[in-house]
Amino acid sequence: MKKATLVLIAIIFFSYGCPVFASPIINELMYDLDGADIDWVEVYNQDSSDVDLTALKLLVDNSTSNHSINKSSGSQILHPGEYGIIIPTSSLSSFTAKWGSSSNLFTASFSLSNDKGKVEINNGDKNVPLSSVSYNSSQGATEDGKSLQLLSGAWLAAVPTPGAENKAPASNTDSTNTTNDTNNTNTTTDPNSNSSSSTNTTSSTGTTSGSSSGSSSSSSSASKEEPKIKVKIATIGALAFTGIPFSFSGAAFGYSGEQLFYGKYFWNFSDGDSKETQGIQGTEKFSHTYFYPGDYTVSVEYYINYYSPVPDATSKVTIKVVPMNISISKVGTPADFFIEISNNTDYAIDVSKWVLASLGKSFILPRNSLILAKKKMVLSPQLTNFNFNDGKNLKLSTEANILVFDYSASLLPVMAPTEVLAPAPVRISKADSSQVSISTGDLSAAALSSAAAAETQNASYLWPGLFVILLAVGGSGAYFIRRKKVIPKTGDDFKILD
């Protein structure tokens, strides 16, 4: 009895001590959508238990870091048989505009190569993937609107089914399923299966299965796309911010899929600007800056012959440009001088290698630094080494040294509006007519000329007035002088008395 009890305790102990992880699988990849490079990875929960997708990590071979998976809409828990779609943060709005937001949507900071790549889901340990998929452009789904889908253990190009069951392409279904159904032709009952329906149809019409197989093979070869020259536009997502350089690169491929390192590329950025490159230079990454928000269709034309008037291949991609609105929203106290950076836009912003600088000091944000929409990043002084005295001179710039926010400018006092007064008259001192006292602002030219005219007019009346005064004074003096010179007659002063 004691032995049985010990065995039972040991079973319970080890069952709780050994964690069991669910095994979701990567089920669909969109890596090169025609017209807009909206990448996404679909994950399917094939297990019998729930899976919290945000507890897992996404690893892409063009990055050495595990990418965190964040819930955007729907449920972060995938129940058995449910799907989750992981989308680059910058492409979320483009995805929902094309396929809606009714599925379980997640975001991560990543991009998929248009040529070849490897995608993995892990539980935090990059060396132990839960699901791993390698792909290349020879498998299809390159600029044709299709995605790579896991169908019967093989990856095929088909019409995208994000958040839903994969469906085999009509052109490949018959030839693919014929070999699978040779031993159990009558056991297939799926109404969506083209192989079973074609088998039943042939038996009812009297056509042999061999002829059915032959017709499907001929139709498959007839529908095969003819080789042609292609040119591709590579971008990191489809979202740009005003004033921030956005990266582009192009590549041309020959009839056999080989990359071409000669010829001419002509770019049009749909904002009045264009660029022409040639040869290997045409495949190198470059940047373009948009200064106004809007949707811009970027096109590239590829010419094998530099002097040819007609392009051999063309490609287009739509870029959504939104206003840049990121700020240093708050700083700390002398005891704890933290720096708070706020993303005031509706989109996540990658601030990798952006620079905070003040008074000769600088701090560079590490790569994969992402600030989600309407969220903040708070930096500790233990990391930045900034102190309170640095606060008034803080500046935030991009890796390309483009100023994004000047904290000192935000601290300037706002001047209250002042009342505008009418100009006061000009006062001229007689003691010194060259000194003019003006009580308000500058006078207009008309006012100055009017004052000069008035002064000239007053001077013209001065001399005639003085002349009249002199005449009056002279006349009066002459009168009084003449009266003094009159001599009285003799006898006028005496009277004779009788």
Protein Blocks (a to p, Z undefined) as FASTA:
>chain_A
ZZmmmmmmmmmmmmmmmccddddddfbdcfbdghiacdddddddfbfbdcdfklpccddf
kbcbdcddddfbhjfbdcehiacddddfklmmmmmmmnopmbccddddddddfkbccddd
dehiaklcfbdcdddfkngjihnopacddeehiacdddddehiacdddfklmmmmmmmmm
mmmmmlpcbfklmklmmmmmmmmnopafklmmmmmmmmmmmmpccdddddddddehjbdc
ehiacddddddddfkopacfedjddddehnopacddehjllmpccddddfbgcddddddd
ddfblklcbdfbdcdddddddddddddfbdcdfklccdddddfbfbdcdfehiacdeehi
acdddehiacdehiacdddfklnopafklmmmgccddfkopafbdfklmmpccddddddd
ddddddddfklmmbccdfbdcddfklmmmmmmmmmmmmmmmmmmmmmmmmmmmmmmmmmm
mmmmpccdehklpccdZZ
